[in-house]
Amino acid sequence: MESIVALHRNYFGEIINFVTSEGRIISYRKAIQEAENGLIQGILAVEEGQGKMSLIPESDQSFDQYPDLY
C-alpha cells in the first residue's frame, strides 16, 4: 500500500501536492479521495467545520516533518 513520503507547498505554505511512495504526485483533493478509500496509509481524511475535508497524518500532529520536494 502506498504512503506519503513528501509534499509540495505553495507560496503561502499550504500543501498543494503529495508525493507517494510509488513516486506519484497527487493533488491534495486526490489524496483525500484515496485516503477515504483506504488506498494510502498513514493519513486520515477528516471533516472539519462546514463539511470541508482535510488530511492529517496518523502518527504526527502535522505534515511539517515531510520534506518539500519543490
PQR file of N, CA, C, O and H, with PARSE charges and radii, in Angstrom:
ATOM      1  N   MET A   1       0.849  -1.185   0.000 -0.4000 1.5000
ATOM      2  CA  MET A   1       0.000   0.000   0.000 -0.0000 2.0000
ATOM      3  C   MET A   1       0.892   1.246   0.000  0.5500 1.7000
ATOM      4  O   MET A   1       1.945   1.275   0.638 -0.5500 1.4000
ATOM      5  N   GLU A   2       0.460   2.239  -0.707 -0.4000 1.5000
ATOM      6  CA  GLU A   2       1.236   3.478  -0.808 -0.0000 2.0000
ATOM      7  C   GLU A   2       1.152   4.296   0.475  0.5500 1.7000
ATOM      8  O   GLU A   2       0.223   4.158   1.271 -0.5500 1.4000
ATOM      9  H   GLU A   2      -0.395   2.215  -1.226  0.4000 1.0000
ATOM     10  N   SER A   3       2.145   5.145   0.643 -0.4000 1.5000
ATOM     11  CA  SER A   3       2.154   6.103   1.741 -0.0000 2.0000
ATOM     12  C   SER A   3       2.693   7.428   1.213  0.5500 1.7000
ATOM     13  O   SER A   3       3.230   7.498   0.107 -0.5500 1.4000
ATOM     14  H   SER A   3       2.899   5.257  -0.004  0.4000 1.0000
ATOM     15  N   ILE A   4       2.544   8.463   2.007 -0.4000 1.5000
ATOM     16  CA  ILE A   4       3.045   9.792   1.653 -0.0000 2.0000
ATOM     17  C   ILE A   4       4.503   9.881   2.097  0.5500 1.7000
ATOM     18  O   ILE A   4       4.834   9.554   3.236 -0.5500 1.4000
ATOM     19  H   ILE A   4       2.108   8.407   2.906  0.4000 1.0000
ATOM     20  N   VAL A   5       5.376  10.330   1.181 -0.4000 1.5000
ATOM     21  CA  VAL A   5       6.795  10.457   1.524 -0.0000 2.0000
ATOM     22  C   VAL A   5       7.288  11.903   1.455  0.5500 1.7000
ATOM     23  O   VAL A   5       8.319  12.234   2.040 -0.5500 1.4000
ATOM     24  H   VAL A   5       5.107  10.596   0.256  0.4000 1.0000
ATOM     25  N   ALA A   6       6.563  12.756   0.749 -0.4000 1.5000
ATOM     26  CA  ALA A   6       6.959  14.161   0.631 -0.0000 2.0000
ATOM     27  C   ALA A   6       5.736  14.964   0.193  0.5500 1.7000
ATOM     28  O   ALA A   6       4.670  14.412  -0.080 -0.5500 1.4000
ATOM     29  H   ALA A   6       5.725  12.486   0.274  0.4000 1.0000
ATOM     30  N   LEU A   7       5.920  16.278   0.134 -0.4000 1.5000
ATOM     31  CA  LEU A   7       4.815  17.141  -0.257 -0.0000 2.0000
ATOM     32  C   LEU A   7       5.337  18.379  -0.959  0.5500 1.7000
ATOM     33  O   LEU A   7       6.545  18.604  -1.035 -0.5500 1.4000
ATOM     34  H   LEU A   7       6.786  16.727   0.355  0.4000 1.0000
ATOM     35  N   HIS A   8       4.432  19.164  -1.462 -0.4000 1.5000
ATOM     36  CA  HIS A   8       4.769  20.444  -2.086 -0.0000 2.0000
ATOM     37  C   HIS A   8       3.839  21.505  -1.537  0.5500 1.7000
ATOM     38  O   HIS A   8       2.617  21.356  -1.566 -0.5500 1.4000
ATOM     39  H   HIS A   8       3.451  18.981  -1.400  0.4000 1.0000
ATOM     40  N   ARG A   9       4.427  22.571  -1.039 -0.4000 1.5000
ATOM     41  CA  ARG A   9       3.643  23.698  -0.514 -0.0000 2.0000
ATOM     42  C   ARG A   9       3.699  24.863  -1.492  0.5500 1.7000
ATOM     43  O   ARG A   9       4.682  25.042  -2.212 -0.5500 1.4000
ATOM     44  H   ARG A   9       5.420  22.692  -1.015  0.4000 1.0000
ATOM     45  N   ASN A  10       2.641  25.643  -1.506 -0.4000 1.5000
ATOM     46  CA  ASN A  10       2.641  26.846  -2.334 -0.0000 2.0000
ATOM     47  C   ASN A  10       3.342  27.983  -1.597  0.5500 1.7000
ATOM     48  O   ASN A  10       3.876  27.798  -0.503 -0.5500 1.4000
ATOM     49  H   ASN A  10       1.842  25.498  -0.922  0.4000 1.0000
ATOM     50  N   TYR A  11       3.330  29.129  -2.198 -0.4000 1.5000
ATOM     51  CA  TYR A  11       3.998  30.307  -1.639 -0.0000 2.0000
ATOM     52  C   TYR A  11       3.481  30.670  -0.253  0.5500 1.7000
ATOM     53  O   TYR A  11       4.219  31.231   0.557 -0.5500 1.4000
ATOM     54  H   TYR A  11       2.896  29.279  -3.087  0.4000 1.0000
ATOM     55  N   PHE A  12       2.227  30.357   0.024 -0.4000 1.5000
ATOM     56  CA  PHE A  12       1.608  30.686   1.304 -0.0000 2.0000
ATOM     57  C   PHE A  12       1.811  29.605   2.359  0.5500 1.7000
ATOM     58  O   PHE A  12       1.338  29.736   3.488 -0.5500 1.4000
ATOM     59  H   PHE A  12       1.627  29.902  -0.634  0.4000 1.0000
ATOM     60  N   GLY A  13       2.519  28.529   1.987 -0.4000 1.5000
ATOM     61  CA  GLY A  13       2.779  27.442   2.925 -0.0000 2.0000
ATOM     62  C   GLY A  13       1.698  26.387   2.977  0.5500 1.7000
ATOM     63  O   GLY A  13       1.749  25.491   3.819 -0.5500 1.4000
ATOM     64  H   GLY A  13       2.903  28.422   1.070  0.4000 1.0000
ATOM     65  N   GLU A  14       0.717  26.475   2.088 -0.4000 1.5000
ATOM     66  CA  GLU A  14      -0.365  25.495   2.040 -0.0000 2.0000
ATOM     67  C   GLU A  14       0.071  24.292   1.213  0.5500 1.7000
ATOM     68  O   GLU A  14       0.712  24.448   0.173 -0.5500 1.4000
ATOM     69  H   GLU A  14       0.676  27.203   1.403  0.4000 1.0000
ATOM     70  N   ILE A  15      -0.273  23.103   1.670 -0.4000 1.5000
ATOM     71  CA  ILE A  15       0.063  21.889   0.921 -0.0000 2.0000
ATOM     72  C   ILE A  15      -0.827  21.817  -0.312  0.5500 1.7000
ATOM     73  O   ILE A  15      -2.049  21.927  -0.212 -0.5500 1.4000
ATOM     74  H   ILE A  15      -0.793  22.976   2.515  0.4000 1.0000
ATOM     75  N   ILE A  16      -0.202  21.631  -1.483 -0.4000 1.5000
ATOM     76  CA  ILE A  16      -0.987  21.531  -2.714 -0.0000 2.0000
ATOM     77  C   ILE A  16      -0.836  20.165  -3.384  0.5500 1.7000
ATOM     78  O   ILE A  16      -1.742  19.739  -4.100 -0.5500 1.4000
ATOM     79  H   ILE A  16       0.791  21.542  -1.564  0.4000 1.0000
ATOM     80  N   ASN A  17       0.278  19.471  -3.174 -0.4000 1.5000
ATOM     81  CA  ASN A  17       0.509  18.157  -3.752 -0.0000 2.0000
ATOM     82  C   ASN A  17       1.228  17.266  -2.756  0.5500 1.7000
ATOM     83  O   ASN A  17       1.916  17.740  -1.851 -0.5500 1.4000
ATOM     84  H   ASN A  17       1.014  19.818  -2.592  0.4000 1.0000
ATOM     85  N   PHE A  18       1.054  15.960  -2.944 -0.4000 1.5000
ATOM     86  CA  PHE A  18       1.785  14.968  -2.167 -0.0000 2.0000
ATOM     87  C   PHE A  18       2.560  14.070  -3.109  0.5500 1.7000
ATOM     88  O   PHE A  18       2.143  13.848  -4.246 -0.5500 1.4000
ATOM     89  H   PHE A  18       0.496  15.576  -3.679  0.4000 1.0000
ATOM     90  N   VAL A  19       3.689  13.551  -2.642 -0.4000 1.5000
ATOM     91  CA  VAL A  19       4.462  12.556  -3.371 -0.0000 2.0000
ATOM     92  C   VAL A  19       4.287  11.243  -2.622  0.5500 1.7000
ATOM     93  O   VAL A  19       4.492  11.174  -1.410 -0.5500 1.4000
ATOM     94  H   VAL A  19       4.028  13.731  -1.719  0.4000 1.0000
ATOM     95  N   THR A  20       3.902  10.190  -3.364 -0.4000 1.5000
ATOM     96  CA  THR A  20       3.663   8.903  -2.726 -0.0000 2.0000
ATOM     97  C   THR A  20       4.914   8.023  -2.797  0.5500 1.7000
ATOM     98  O   THR A  20       5.869   8.325  -3.513 -0.5500 1.4000
ATOM     99  H   THR A  20       3.735  10.245  -4.348  0.4000 1.0000
ATOM    100  N   SER A  21       4.882   6.946  -2.046 -0.4000 1.5000
ATOM    101  CA  SER A  21       5.999   6.001  -2.039 -0.0000 2.0000
ATOM    102  C   SER A  21       6.186   5.323  -3.395  0.5500 1.7000
ATOM    103  O   SER A  21       7.245   4.752  -3.657 -0.5500 1.4000
ATOM    104  H   SER A  21       4.106   6.701  -1.464  0.4000 1.0000
ATOM    105  N   GLU A  22       5.180   5.380  -4.250 -0.4000 1.5000
ATOM    106  CA  GLU A  22       5.281   4.824  -5.606 -0.0000 2.0000
ATOM    107  C   GLU A  22       5.785   5.870  -6.608  0.5500 1.7000
ATOM    108  O   GLU A  22       5.925   5.577  -7.795 -0.5500 1.4000
ATOM    109  H   GLU A  22       4.321   5.843  -4.037  0.4000 1.0000
ATOM    110  N   GLY A  23       6.058   7.096  -6.125 -0.4000 1.5000
ATOM    111  CA  GLY A  23       6.568   8.150  -6.993 -0.0000 2.0000
ATOM    112  C   GLY A  23       5.495   8.983  -7.667  0.5500 1.7000
ATOM    113  O   GLY A  23       5.804   9.846  -8.489 -0.5500 1.4000
ATOM    114  H   GLY A  23       5.944   7.334  -5.161  0.4000 1.0000
ATOM    115  N   ARG A  24       4.242   8.737  -7.330 -0.4000 1.5000
ATOM    116  CA  ARG A  24       3.175   9.544  -7.920 -0.0000 2.0000
ATOM    117  C   ARG A  24       3.090  10.893  -7.221  0.5500 1.7000
ATOM    118  O   ARG A  24       3.296  10.999  -6.012 -0.5500 1.4000
ATOM    119  H   ARG A  24       3.990   8.036  -6.663  0.4000 1.0000
ATOM    120  N   ILE A  25       2.787  11.910  -7.996 -0.4000 1.5000
ATOM    121  CA  ILE A  25       2.497  13.233  -7.448 -0.0000 2.0000
ATOM    122  C   ILE A  25       1.001  13.423  -7.593  0.5500 1.7000
ATOM    123  O   ILE A  25       0.467  13.452  -8.701 -0.5500 1.4000
ATOM    124  H   ILE A  25       2.620  11.824  -8.978  0.4000 1.0000
ATOM    125  N   ILE A  26       0.319  13.555  -6.434 -0.4000 1.5000
ATOM    126  CA  ILE A  26      -1.136  13.674  -6.460 -0.0000 2.0000
ATOM    127  C   ILE A  26      -1.562  14.959  -5.759  0.5500 1.7000
ATOM    128  O   ILE A  26      -0.903  15.435  -4.835 -0.5500 1.4000
ATOM    129  H   ILE A  26       0.752  13.532  -5.533  0.4000 1.0000
ATOM    130  N   SER A  27      -2.657  15.494  -6.213 -0.4000 1.5000
ATOM    131  CA  SER A  27      -3.184  16.726  -5.627 -0.0000 2.0000
ATOM    132  C   SER A  27      -3.723  16.464  -4.230  0.5500 1.7000
ATOM    133  O   SER A  27      -3.955  15.318  -3.843 -0.5500 1.4000
ATOM    134  H   SER A  27      -3.193  15.107  -6.964  0.4000 1.0000
ATOM    135  N   TYR A  28      -3.915  17.522  -3.494 -0.4000 1.5000
ATOM    136  CA  TYR A  28      -4.493  17.417  -2.150 -0.0000 2.0000
ATOM    137  C   TYR A  28      -5.862  16.748  -2.223  0.5500 1.7000
ATOM    138  O   TYR A  28      -6.173  15.870  -1.417 -0.5500 1.4000
ATOM    139  H   TYR A  28      -3.727  18.453  -3.808  0.4000 1.0000
ATOM    140  N   ARG A  29      -6.670  17.161  -3.183 -0.4000 1.5000
ATOM    141  CA  ARG A  29      -8.016  16.600  -3.346 -0.0000 2.0000
ATOM    142  C   ARG A  29      -7.959  15.101  -3.668  0.5500 1.7000
ATOM    143  O   ARG A  29      -8.732  14.320  -3.114 -0.5500 1.4000
ATOM    144  H   ARG A  29      -6.417  17.874  -3.837  0.4000 1.0000
ATOM    145  N   LYS A  30      -7.048  14.702  -4.557 -0.4000 1.5000
ATOM    146  CA  LYS A  30      -6.890  13.290  -4.893 -0.0000 2.0000
ATOM    147  C   LYS A  30      -6.422  12.500  -3.672  0.5500 1.7000
ATOM    148  O   LYS A  30      -6.864  11.370  -3.463 -0.5500 1.4000
ATOM    149  H   LYS A  30      -6.420  15.336  -5.006  0.4000 1.0000
ATOM    150  N   ALA A  31      -5.539  13.078  -2.867 -0.4000 1.5000
ATOM    151  CA  ALA A  31      -5.066  12.413  -1.652 -0.0000 2.0000
ATOM    152  C   ALA A  31      -6.218  12.194  -0.673  0.5500 1.7000
ATOM    153  O   ALA A  31      -6.278  11.158  -0.011 -0.5500 1.4000
ATOM    154  H   ALA A  31      -5.180  13.996  -3.037  0.4000 1.0000
ATOM    155  N   ILE A  32      -7.132  13.161  -0.576 -0.4000 1.5000
ATOM    156  CA  ILE A  32      -8.312  12.993   0.283 -0.0000 2.0000
ATOM    157  C   ILE A  32      -9.139  11.814  -0.209  0.5500 1.7000
ATOM    158  O   ILE A  32      -9.543  10.966   0.586 -0.5500 1.4000
ATOM    159  H   ILE A  32      -7.084  14.003  -1.113  0.4000 1.0000
ATOM    160  N   GLN A  33      -9.391  11.753  -1.501 -0.4000 1.5000
ATOM    161  CA  GLN A  33     -10.185  10.660  -2.068 -0.0000 2.0000
ATOM    162  C   GLN A  33      -9.529   9.309  -1.804  0.5500 1.7000
ATOM    163  O   GLN A  33     -10.197   8.356  -1.403 -0.5500 1.4000
ATOM    164  H   GLN A  33      -9.063  12.442  -2.147  0.4000 1.0000
ATOM    165  N   GLU A  34      -8.228   9.230  -2.030 -0.4000 1.5000
ATOM    166  CA  GLU A  34      -7.538   7.961  -1.842 -0.0000 2.0000
ATOM    167  C   GLU A  34      -7.449   7.566  -0.371  0.5500 1.7000
ATOM    168  O   GLU A  34      -7.493   6.378  -0.052 -0.5500 1.4000
ATOM    169  H   GLU A  34      -7.686  10.003  -2.356  0.4000 1.0000
ATOM    170  N   ALA A  35      -7.325   8.535   0.524 -0.4000 1.5000
ATOM    171  CA  ALA A  35      -7.327   8.228   1.956 -0.0000 2.0000
ATOM    172  C   ALA A  35      -8.700   7.718   2.386  0.5500 1.7000
ATOM    173  O   ALA A  35      -8.793   6.771   3.167 -0.5500 1.4000
ATOM    174  H   ALA A  35      -7.289   9.500   0.265  0.4000 1.0000
ATOM    175  N   GLU A  36      -9.753   8.334   1.885 -0.4000 1.5000
ATOM    176  CA  GLU A  36     -11.116   7.895   2.208 -0.0000 2.0000
ATOM    177  C   GLU A  36     -11.380   6.475   1.716  0.5500 1.7000
ATOM    178  O   GLU A  36     -12.126   5.721   2.342 -0.5500 1.4000
ATOM    179  H   GLU A  36      -9.678   9.103   1.251  0.4000 1.0000
ATOM    180  N   ASN A  37     -10.764   6.117   0.592 -0.4000 1.5000
ATOM    181  CA  ASN A  37     -10.961   4.790   0.008 -0.0000 2.0000
ATOM    182  C   ASN A  37      -9.954   3.764   0.520  0.5500 1.7000
ATOM    183  O   ASN A  37      -9.955   2.619   0.069 -0.5500 1.4000
ATOM    184  H   ASN A  37     -10.159   6.729   0.083  0.4000 1.0000
ATOM    185  N   GLY A  38      -9.092   4.165   1.460 -0.4000 1.5000
ATOM    186  CA  GLY A  38      -8.129   3.237   2.032 -0.0000 2.0000
ATOM    187  C   GLY A  38      -6.977   2.870   1.121  0.5500 1.7000
ATOM    188  O   GLY A  38      -6.360   1.822   1.309 -0.5500 1.4000
ATOM    189  H   GLY A  38      -9.090   5.095   1.827  0.4000 1.0000
ATOM    190  N   LEU A  39      -6.666   3.707   0.134 -0.4000 1.5000
ATOM    191  CA  LEU A  39      -5.607   3.409  -0.819 -0.0000 2.0000
ATOM    192  C   LEU A  39      -4.245   3.939  -0.389  0.5500 1.7000
ATOM    193  O   LEU A  39      -3.218   3.500  -0.905 -0.5500 1.4000
ATOM    194  H   LEU A  39      -7.167   4.559  -0.019  0.4000 1.0000
ATOM    195  N   ILE A  40      -4.230   4.876   0.550 -0.4000 1.5000
ATOM    196  CA  ILE A  40      -2.978   5.439   1.048 -0.0000 2.0000
ATOM    197  C   ILE A  40      -2.956   5.259   2.556  0.5500 1.7000
ATOM    198  O   ILE A  40      -3.913   5.612   3.245 -0.5500 1.4000
ATOM    199  H   ILE A  40      -5.065   5.233   0.969  0.4000 1.0000
ATOM    200  N   GLN A  41      -1.879   4.719   3.057 -0.4000 1.5000
ATOM    201  CA  GLN A  41      -1.768   4.516   4.502 -0.0000 2.0000
ATOM    202  C   GLN A  41      -1.027   5.683   5.149  0.5500 1.7000
ATOM    203  O   GLN A  41      -0.258   6.389   4.497 -0.5500 1.4000
ATOM    204  H   GLN A  41      -1.102   4.433   2.497  0.4000 1.0000
ATOM    205  N   GLY A  42      -1.271   5.868   6.424 -0.4000 1.5000
ATOM    206  CA  GLY A  42      -0.560   6.879   7.191 -0.0000 2.0000
ATOM    207  C   GLY A  42      -1.209   8.239   7.252  0.5500 1.7000
ATOM    208  O   GLY A  42      -0.725   9.121   7.961 -0.5500 1.4000
ATOM    209  H   GLY A  42      -1.896   5.295   6.954  0.4000 1.0000
ATOM    210  N   ILE A  43      -2.306   8.433   6.518 -0.4000 1.5000
ATOM    211  CA  ILE A  43      -3.024   9.703   6.570 -0.0000 2.0000
ATOM    212  C   ILE A  43      -4.514   9.428   6.762  0.5500 1.7000
ATOM    213  O   ILE A  43      -5.031   8.379   6.379 -0.5500 1.4000
ATOM    214  H   ILE A  43      -2.700   7.716   5.942  0.4000 1.0000
ATOM    215  N   LEU A  44      -5.172  10.393   7.360 -0.4000 1.5000
ATOM    216  CA  LEU A  44      -6.613  10.289   7.599 -0.0000 2.0000
ATOM    217  C   LEU A  44      -7.317  11.485   6.986  0.5500 1.7000
ATOM    218  O   LEU A  44      -6.857  12.621   7.101 -0.5500 1.4000
ATOM    219  H   LEU A  44      -4.752  11.245   7.672  0.4000 1.0000
ATOM    220  N   ALA A  45      -8.434  11.219   6.336 -0.4000 1.5000
ATOM    221  CA  ALA A  45      -9.294  12.301   5.840 -0.0000 2.0000
ATOM    222  C   ALA A  45     -10.303  12.606   6.939  0.5500 1.7000
ATOM    223  O   ALA A  45     -11.035  11.719   7.377 -0.5500 1.4000
ATOM    224  H   ALA A  45      -8.808  10.297   6.242  0.4000 1.0000
ATOM    225  N   VAL A  46     -10.342  13.850   7.380 -0.4000 1.5000
ATOM    226  CA  VAL A  46     -11.250  14.245   8.455 -0.0000 2.0000
ATOM    227  C   VAL A  46     -12.125  15.405   7.982  0.5500 1.7000
ATOM    228  O   VAL A  46     -11.702  16.238   7.180 -0.5500 1.4000
ATOM    229  H   VAL A  46      -9.748  14.570   7.024  0.4000 1.0000
ATOM    230  N   GLU A  47     -13.336  15.438   8.490 -0.4000 1.5000
ATOM    231  CA  GLU A  47     -14.259  16.510   8.139 -0.0000 2.0000
ATOM    232  C   GLU A  47     -14.143  17.628   9.161  0.5500 1.7000
ATOM    233  O   GLU A  47     -14.292  17.414  10.364 -0.5500 1.4000
ATOM    234  H   GLU A  47     -13.680  14.762   9.142  0.4000 1.0000
ATOM    235  N   GLU A  48     -13.877  18.813   8.660 -0.4000 1.5000
ATOM    236  CA  GLU A  48     -13.807  19.993   9.518 -0.0000 2.0000
ATOM    237  C   GLU A  48     -15.164  20.684   9.480  0.5500 1.7000
ATOM    238  O   GLU A  48     -16.131  20.146   8.940 -0.5500 1.4000
ATOM    239  H   GLU A  48     -13.756  18.987   7.682  0.4000 1.0000
ATOM    240  N   GLY A  49     -15.226  21.855  10.045 -0.4000 1.5000
ATOM    241  CA  GLY A  49     -16.471  22.616  10.045 -0.0000 2.0000
ATOM    242  C   GLY A  49     -16.993  22.880   8.651  0.5500 1.7000
ATOM    243  O   GLY A  49     -16.214  23.020   7.708 -0.5500 1.4000
ATOM    244  H   GLY A  49     -14.441  22.293  10.484  0.4000 1.0000
ATOM    245  N   GLN A  50     -18.289  22.947   8.515 -0.4000 1.5000
ATOM    246  CA  GLN A  50     -18.984  23.256   7.268 -0.0000 2.0000
ATOM    247  C   GLN A  50     -18.723  22.237   6.174  0.5500 1.7000
ATOM    248  O   GLN A  50     -18.828  22.559   4.990 -0.5500 1.4000
ATOM    249  H   GLN A  50     -18.922  22.833   9.281  0.4000 1.0000
ATOM    250  N   GLY A  51     -18.379  20.990   6.560 -0.4000 1.5000
ATOM    251  CA  GLY A  51     -18.220  19.909   5.597 -0.0000 2.0000
ATOM    252  C   GLY A  51     -16.919  19.883   4.828  0.5500 1.7000
ATOM    253  O   GLY A  51     -16.759  19.062   3.925 -0.5500 1.4000
ATOM    254  H   GLY A  51     -18.294  20.729   7.521  0.4000 1.0000
ATOM    255  N   LYS A  52     -15.992  20.752   5.155 -0.4000 1.5000
ATOM    256  CA  LYS A  52     -14.711  20.787   4.451 -0.0000 2.0000
ATOM    257  C   LYS A  52     -13.848  19.604   4.906  0.5500 1.7000
ATOM    258  O   LYS A  52     -13.701  19.357   6.103 -0.5500 1.4000
ATOM    259  H   LYS A  52     -16.122  21.419   5.889  0.4000 1.0000
ATOM    260  N   MET A  53     -13.282  18.881   3.939 -0.4000 1.5000
ATOM    261  CA  MET A  53     -12.419  17.747   4.235 -0.0000 2.0000
ATOM    262  C   MET A  53     -10.959  18.197   4.245  0.5500 1.7000
ATOM    263  O   MET A  53     -10.546  19.037   3.446 -0.5500 1.4000
ATOM    264  H   MET A  53     -13.401  19.082   2.967  0.4000 1.0000
ATOM    265  N   SER A  54     -10.194  17.621   5.164 -0.4000 1.5000
ATOM    266  CA  SER A  54      -8.754  17.889   5.199 -0.0000 2.0000
ATOM    267  C   SER A  54      -8.031  16.610   5.579  0.5500 1.7000
ATOM    268  O   SER A  54      -8.650  15.620   5.968 -0.5500 1.4000
ATOM    269  H   SER A  54     -10.530  16.939   5.813  0.4000 1.0000
ATOM    270  N   LEU A  55      -6.720  16.645   5.462 -0.4000 1.5000
ATOM    271  CA  LEU A  55      -5.895  15.482   5.764 -0.0000 2.0000
ATOM    272  C   LEU A  55      -5.044  15.734   6.989  0.5500 1.7000
ATOM    273  O   LEU A  55      -4.571  16.847   7.219 -0.5500 1.4000
ATOM    274  H   LEU A  55      -6.216  17.449   5.146  0.4000 1.0000
ATOM    275  N   ILE A  56      -4.854  14.684   7.771 -0.4000 1.5000
ATOM    276  CA  ILE A  56      -3.926  14.737   8.897 -0.0000 2.0000
ATOM    277  C   ILE A  56      -3.114  13.444   8.893  0.5500 1.7000
ATOM    278  O   ILE A  56      -3.627  12.393   8.509 -0.5500 1.4000
ATOM    279  H   ILE A  56      -5.238  13.779   7.584  0.4000 1.0000
ATOM    280  N   PRO A  57      -1.858  13.511   9.314 -0.5600 1.5000
ATOM    281  CA  PRO A  57      -1.088  12.273   9.434  0.2800 2.0000
ATOM    282  C   PRO A  57      -1.570  11.461  10.627  0.5500 1.7000
ATOM    283  O   PRO A  57      -1.981  12.026  11.640 -0.5500 1.4000
ATOM    284  N   GLU A  58      -1.523  10.135  10.510 -0.4000 1.5000
ATOM    285  CA  GLU A  58      -2.000   9.279  11.600 -0.0000 2.0000
ATOM    286  C   GLU A  58      -1.132   9.372  12.847  0.5500 1.7000
ATOM    287  O   GLU A  58      -1.650   9.345  13.963 -0.5500 1.4000
ATOM    288  H   GLU A  58      -1.190   9.676   9.687  0.4000 1.0000
ATOM    289  N   SER A  59       0.177   9.479  12.672 -0.4000 1.5000
ATOM    290  CA  SER A  59       1.068   9.361  13.825 -0.0000 2.0000
ATOM    291  C   SER A  59       1.669  10.676  14.314  0.5500 1.7000
ATOM    292  O   SER A  59       2.342  10.687  15.345 -0.5500 1.4000
ATOM    293  H   SER A  59       0.598   9.501  11.765  0.4000 1.0000
ATOM    294  N   ASP A  60       1.449  11.777  13.610 -0.4000 1.5000
ATOM    295  CA  ASP A  60       2.045  13.060  13.990 -0.0000 2.0000
ATOM    296  C   ASP A  60       0.979  14.141  14.051  0.5500 1.7000
ATOM    297  O   ASP A  60      -0.153  13.950  13.608 -0.5500 1.4000
ATOM    298  H   ASP A  60       0.902  11.768  12.772  0.4000 1.0000
ATOM    299  N   GLN A  61       1.361  15.264  14.603 -0.4000 1.5000
ATOM    300  CA  GLN A  61       0.434  16.391  14.717 -0.0000 2.0000
ATOM    301  C   GLN A  61       0.249  17.150  13.406  0.5500 1.7000
ATOM    302  O   GLN A  61      -0.803  17.742  13.165 -0.5500 1.4000
ATOM    303  H   GLN A  61       2.280  15.419  14.963  0.4000 1.0000
ATOM    304  N   SER A  62       1.293  17.127  12.552 -0.4000 1.5000
ATOM    305  CA  SER A  62       1.219  17.884  11.304 -0.0000 2.0000
ATOM    306  C   SER A  62       2.110  17.234  10.252  0.5500 1.7000
ATOM    307  O   SER A  62       2.791  16.241  10.512 -0.5500 1.4000
ATOM    308  H   SER A  62       2.148  16.647  12.747  0.4000 1.0000
ATOM    309  N   PHE A  63       2.086  17.814   9.074 -0.4000 1.5000
ATOM    310  CA  PHE A  63       2.919  17.324   7.980 -0.0000 2.0000
ATOM    311  C   PHE A  63       4.290  18.015   7.943  0.5500 1.7000
ATOM    312  O   PHE A  63       5.014  17.882   6.957 -0.5500 1.4000
ATOM    313  H   PHE A  63       1.534  18.620   8.863  0.4000 1.0000
ATOM    314  N   ASP A  64       4.650  18.741   8.989 -0.4000 1.5000
ATOM    315  CA  ASP A  64       5.896  19.517   8.993 -0.0000 2.0000
ATOM    316  C   ASP A  64       7.152  18.661   8.846  0.5500 1.7000
ATOM    317  O   ASP A  64       8.167  19.156   8.356 -0.5500 1.4000
ATOM    318  H   ASP A  64       4.062  18.848   9.791  0.4000 1.0000
ATOM    319  N   GLN A  65       7.115  17.400   9.252 -0.4000 1.5000
ATOM    320  CA  GLN A  65       8.302  16.558   9.185 -0.0000 2.0000
ATOM    321  C   GLN A  65       8.543  15.999   7.779  0.5500 1.7000
ATOM    322  O   GLN A  65       9.601  15.425   7.521 -0.5500 1.4000
ATOM    323  H   GLN A  65       6.291  16.997   9.650  0.4000 1.0000
ATOM    324  N   TYR A  66       7.569  16.160   6.861 -0.4000 1.5000
ATOM    325  CA  TYR A  66       7.737  15.661   5.495 -0.0000 2.0000
ATOM    326  C   TYR A  66       8.553  16.660   4.681  0.5500 1.7000
ATOM    327  O   TYR A  66       8.352  17.869   4.805 -0.5500 1.4000
ATOM    328  H   TYR A  66       6.709  16.626   7.071  0.4000 1.0000
ATOM    329  N   PRO A  67       9.476  16.167   3.846 -0.5600 1.5000
ATOM    330  CA  PRO A  67      10.262  17.094   3.028  0.2800 2.0000
ATOM    331  C   PRO A  67       9.419  17.747   1.938  0.5500 1.7000
ATOM    332  O   PRO A  67       8.468  17.150   1.434 -0.5500 1.4000
ATOM    333  N   ASP A  68       9.770  18.956   1.586 -0.4000 1.5000
ATOM    334  CA  ASP A  68       9.152  19.685   0.477 -0.0000 2.0000
ATOM    335  C   ASP A  68      10.046  19.478  -0.720  0.5500 1.7000
ATOM    336  O   ASP A  68      11.171  19.976  -0.746 -0.5500 1.4000
ATOM    337  H   ASP A  68      10.543  19.442   1.996  0.4000 1.0000
ATOM    338  N   LEU A  69       9.565  18.746  -1.718 -0.4000 1.5000
ATOM    339  CA  LEU A  69      10.411  18.346  -2.840 -0.0000 2.0000
ATOM    340  C   LEU A  69      10.558  19.380  -3.942  0.5500 1.7000
ATOM    341  O   LEU A  69      11.323  19.153  -4.879 -0.5500 1.4000
ATOM    342  H   LEU A  69       8.651  18.341  -1.697  0.4000 1.0000
ATOM    343  N   TYR A  70       9.858  20.507  -3.872 -0.4000 1.5000
ATOM    344  CA  TYR A  70       9.994  21.500  -4.938 -0.0000 2.0000
ATOM    345  C   TYR A  70      10.739  22.708  -4.470  0.5500 1.7000
ATOM    346  O   TYR A  70      10.943  23.645  -5.242 -0.5500 1.4000
ATOM    347  H   TYR A  70       9.237  20.691  -3.111  0.4000 1.0000
TER
END
